Amino acid sequence: MPEPATVTGADLPPVPRYAGAHVRHVLPSAAAALGVPGFENSLGVPRARRVCVVMVDGLGLGLLKESAGHAPFLRSVLGTNRALDAAFPTTTAASLASFGTGAPPVAHGVVGYDVVDPARRRVVNQLGNWPSDLDPVGWQPVPTVLERAAGTLHVATVSLPEFADSQLTRAALRGGAFVGAKTIQARVQAAQRELSGHERALVYLYLNELDKTGHRHGADSGRWRDQLEEIDFALRTLVKRLPAGTLVLLTADHGMVDVSRENRIDYSLVPGLVDGVQLTAGEPRAVQLHVASGDAAAADRAADAWRDEFGRRVWVLRREEAIGAGFLGDPADLRGGVAERIGDVLVLPRDADLALYDGRRVAPHAFDMVGQHGGLTRAEREVPLLTLARPAK
């Protein structure tokens, strides 16, 4: 039996730096650098007439440094890096929502990969296939940076065509023109056209291939490094072909850890772990357990069962602890109805080689996923902010 764990202030994982070096400040700082009213340049990015913000899904700072030999262009600008924190949970939906709105999860309400809709007590996948009766703008009403900036200058998103009208785009990245292109090179070329065709422009360029490769093959794989090489070459090409005076920033939404097959655990098969639990949500490295509404005793029993089973391999927090400590942002920013979307109990592996699945709810192929994220280890939480090109002084 693992050593029992208790949650104390010293035992908790680091709280993301929402007020400082955080991915939620990248787009607002870019808008401020372009002179768009109402935004603060809290990251101090250089003033420019055109800004391209590149989001490389899954490119944790640790992974970039470890594989820098496969990315000579990015390695050449590592000296410009400012380490940022991703949002919690460190998953694409939550972190892109913070990136797109400039708000923490307690305000935008996209609090995980799978999230409970408390009004209907159902689990909703935040990356797609939302129920038709769940309006993305009603679910996430905070105005986005892109829609606020679109009234001042040219704004464009360059991403995969299938994301043009996705629920997550409509919820957290709405605003401006949408340009769809399938390949990395095609998206880079489209971003170049959008920037070159306007005197003042804010372009958001999304690249998701690295994250997909990491999930399938692992971040410590030849295929992941091959994908990094392709991205590195494409971004070097982008920078060479942009008009003078363009600022190009690169960041990411989360990092990644590789989990061995024997440590991808179906917790629904472990006696006691789902007793009294009505719904499970979150992701394998940030499990969210929902008990009956208001049943604090059931939540305490669930938390104790997980601590007894996994000991110091995990952090176990009650919802009130997670919100009060600021893991999802300043508690003062908590929007009505968002707290109930968060699990009564949160289980976060501190062990990098651990992923926790509800086998009753996920497809069998989910257990094939090598690369994982969602938790608050440094490898998952810390992302880069690189300046790939800057205007001449």
N, C-alpha and C positions, 0 to 999 in steps of 0.2 A: 504494500500500500504506500503511495507517495506521501511525503511529509505534508501534514496539514498546513493549509495556508490561511492567513487572516489578512484582511485588508486594512492597512494603516496608511497614514500620509506618506511615510517613507517607502511603502511597498507598492504604491500606485505607479503606473507607467507615466511618462512625461505627458503633460498637457500640451496639445498643439498651440503654437504661438499665434493665435488669431489676431491679437492686437499689434503684432510686429511682422516678423519675417514669415509670411504665410502666403500661400498661393492665391488666396482670395483678394490680395491687393495687387495682383499683376495687371489685370485688365483696367481697374480704376486708375492705377498709376500710368498706364499707357495712354488712357484717355486724357488724363491731366497733362501729360507731356505733349499732347497734341493741342492743348488749349481748350478742351471741351469744358464748359462751365460745370461746376457742381462736383468735381472730382478732386481728390487729394492725391498727390504724388508721394505717397508714404514710402515707396521703395526707392525714390530718388532717381528714376530713370531719366536719361537725357531728353531734352526737348527735341522734337522732330516734327516734320510735316507729314511723314508717312511712317506708320508703325505696323510691323507684322509680328504677331505673337504666335509662336509655334508651340502647340501642345503635343508632346510625344507621350502617348498613353503608356504607362508602365515603366518609364525610364527613371528609376530611383537613382539618387546621387551616388550611393555606394556602388550600384551596378555600373554606372558610367565610369567611375574612377577605376574599378576593377578591369573593365574592358576597354579602357581608353586607347590601347594599342590597336584596336580594331576601328577606331574613330579618329583618324588623324586631324580632321578639321575641328571636331568638337574638342579634342585634346588641346589644340592650339589656342582655344579661347577659355580653357578651364580657369585661367587666372582672373577672368571676369566674374567667376561664379559667386553667387550669394545663395547659401543654403536656405531653403524654405521648408516649412512644414506643409503637409497635405491636410485636408480636412479629415475628421473622424466621423464614421469609419473610413479607412483609407481605401475607398472603392471608387470606381469611376463615377457612378451616379452622384454620390455625396460630394466628391471633390470637384467635379465639373460644375455642379450647381453652385458651389461656393466661388469657383473661378468665374462663372458667368454672371452671377449676381453681385459679387463682392460682399456677400453676407455669410455668416456662419450657419451651420446646420440648424441650430435652434430657431433661426429666423426663416430660412428658406424651406425647411421641413423635409428635405430629401435626405433621410437619415439612415440610408443603407442601400444595399442591393435589393433585397426583399424587405418590404416595409409593411407593417400592418395598417390598414385603413380602419381606424377605430369606429367610424360611423357604421360600417357594415361588417366589422370583425372578419376581414378577409386579408390575405397576403397578396400584395401587389409587387411585381417585379418592376423596379424603377427604370430599367434599361429598355423595356419594350413590352408589348402585349398588355397594355393597361386596359381595364374594363372600359367599355364605351361610355359608361355613365360617370367616369371620373375625369373631370375637366383639368387638363394640365395647368392652365392659368389659375384656376380656383385652388388647386392643390399647392401651387407655388406662385403666389401673387406678387412677390417682390420684383419690381422692375429690373430688367437686366441692364448690364453696362452697354451692350450692343444696341438695344432699343433706345436708351437714353442718348447715346452718342450719334445715332443715325440722323437726328435732326440738325446736326452741326456739320458733319462731313460724310464722306463716303465710307460706309461700313459694309463689310462682306465676311461671310463664313465660307471657307473652302473645306469641304469634307466629303465623305462618301455619299453617293446619291441617295442611298436608302435612309439617310438621317435627315433628309430635307424636311420631312413633316413628322418626324418621330416625336413621341410624347416627351422625351427628355429635352429635345431641341425646343419644343414649344414651351416647356416649363422653365428651362433655365438658360437657354442660349438663343432665345428669339430676338429678332431685330436685324435690320439691314437686309442685304441681298444674300441669297444662298447659292453657291456654285458647287455643283457636285462633280466629282471625278473619281474614277475607280482606283487607279494606280497611284503610287507615291509620286512618280515623276509627273503624272498628269495633274495632280493636285499642286505640286510645286510650280508647274508652269501656269496654272490658273491663278495662283497667288501672285505670281510675277505680273500677270496681265492686270489684275485688279489694282496692284500698287502702281504700276507704270502708267495706267490710264487716268489717274486722278492726282491733282496737286496736293490734296490732303486726304488721307485715307487711314482707316484702321481695319486691318485684315487679320482674322483668326484662322489659322491653318491647323487642322487636326489630322494627326497620323496615329492610327491605332494598331498597325501591323506588329509592332514590337510586343505589345501586351498579348495579342493573340498567340504569337509564337511562344512567348514565355509560358502561357497557360498550357499549351499543348506539349511543348518539349522541355520546358524549364529554362530559367534565365542563365543557368550554367550549362549551356548547350552550344554546340557548333551552329545550329540553326539560328539561335538567338543572336549570336555574334555576327553571323552572315546578314541578318536583318538590320542590325545596327550599322554595319558597313554600308548597306544600301541607303539608309537614312542619312548617314554622314555625307555620302557622295551627293545625294539630292540637295541637302541643305547648303553644301559648298557651292553647288551650281546656282541655287537661288540667290545667294549673296552676291555672286559674281555678276549676275544679270540685272540686279535691281538698280533703279535710278539713284543718283547721289542724294544724300540727305535722308535716306531710309534707315530707320532703326529696326533691327530684327532681334527679338528676344525669344529664348527657348525655355520652356518649363515642362513640368509633368504633373500628373494628377496623383501619383502614388508610386511606390517602389514594388518590390516583389521578393518573395523567398520561395525556394524549392522545398517541397514536402515529399518525403519518401512514401512509397505506396503503403508500407506497413503502418505508417502514422497518419493515414487518411481514415479516420475512425467514424463509423456509423454509431452515433451516440444513442440512437433510438433503441439499440440492442443492449445497452448497458442498464442493468436494473436500477431503478430509482431516479434516473436523470430526467425523465419526462413525466414523472408522477405529478399530477396537478397542473401540468402545462397544457394550455388550450391551443396555443399557436406558436410555431417557431418561425423565425425570420432571420434577417441579417445575412451573413456569409460564413464560410467555414473558419475564418479567422476573426470573426466578430459575431458570435452567435447571440441572437436576441430571443429571449424566452418570455412569452406572455401568459400569465395566469388569469384566472377569473378577475374581472374588474373589482378593484378594491380589496382583494384578498391578500393582505400583507403577509399573513402567516404562510400561505402557499408559496409566495415569493421567497420568504426566508428559508423555507424547507428546500426549495429548489436550489438556492444559492449554497446552502450547506451541503447538499448532495454533490454538487459539482466540485466544491472545495475538497470534500472527502475523497472523491474519485481521482482528481487530477493533481491535488496539492499545489506545489509551486510551479507546475508546468503552465498554469493559467492565472490570470487575474480575474476575479469575479466581483462585479459591482452591481449594486442595486441601481435602478433608474435614477433615484433621487441623488445618489452619490455621483453618478456620471454627470448629471446636469449641474449639480451644485459645485462640483470641482472644476467645471468649465471645459470638459472634454468635447462638447459640441458647440462651444462658444460661450460668451458671457451670458450667465443666466438672466441678466436684465433684458437681453434681446429675445427671450423665449416668446414665440408667437403662440397665441391661443390655439389649442388643438394639437400642437406638435408633440408635446410630451407624451401623449397617449399613443403616438406612432412608435415610440421607442420601447424596447422590451422592458418588462419589469425587472429582469435580470440580464446582465450582459456578461458573456464569457469570452475573454480575449487571451489567446495563447501567448505566453511570454517565451515559450519554447518555439524557436523558428521552425522546427521540424514537427509540426502538428497542425492538422486540419480536421474540423469537426462538422460532420454532416448529419442531417436528419434523413436517414435512408427511406423513411416513409414518404417523403415529400419530393426528393430530388430524383432525377433520372439516373440509372446505373452508370451512364458514361461520365457523370459528374466526378466519380471517383478516379477517373483517368487523368484529372487535371494535376499537372506537376507544379507549375508556378502558381502561387497564391498571394493574396494580400487582403487587407481589411483591418488588421490589428494595428498596434501602436509600437511595435519594435522600430528601431531606427531605420532598418532596411526598408520597411514599408512606409514609414512616415516622412523621411527626408528626401526632398526632390531638389533639382538644380534650378537656378535662374541664371542663364548664360546670355551674354550679349554677343550675338553673332556678327552684327554690323552696327555701326553707330554713325550719326551725322558728323561731318567734319566740324571742328570748332571754329 
